[in-house]
Amino acid sequence: MTAKGENRETVEGAEEELERRSRFLSGLIERKKAGEQKEQLERLNVNVRAADMPVALQSRAFRCARDSLDAMPKLDSKRLALALKKEFDSSYGPAWHCIVGTSFGSYVTHSWGGFLYFSIDKVYILLFKTAVEPLGQ
């Protein structure tokens, strides 16, 4: 075999090894993130019922809900819904909606990546985003 052929095999072997190590490290990172989120859910007493939302936004919703609930002597559903809506409108743009209660039904249409239904203690929270379209002239 020529030196060129040996070099190509060495480079291909090195690329395969780098790819294998990259997949391994990515898997470790994902498992660590999943473990951290599970820990946070347990610490905040959160149970995710359904979600189509990035983990970072979910964590923000959980923290906001927990902080708001802890600041209330008793549950004020409207105040909690307003706090979450304001937090998400100001941080992630307009058209966030929030429904809070101990018992409710709903059927909503949401924007992709903008839906979270969870419970914290015995309170159920539905947070979702809709598209904002300009009015036609």
Buried (B, 14 or more C-beta within 10 A) or exposed (E): EEEEEEEEEEEEEEEEEEEEEEEEEEEEEEEEEEEEBEEBBEEBEBEBEEBEBEEEBBBBBBBBBBEBBEEEEEBBBEBBBBBBBEBBBEEBEEBBBBBBBEEEEEEEEBBEEBBBBBBBBEBBBBBBBBEEEEEEE
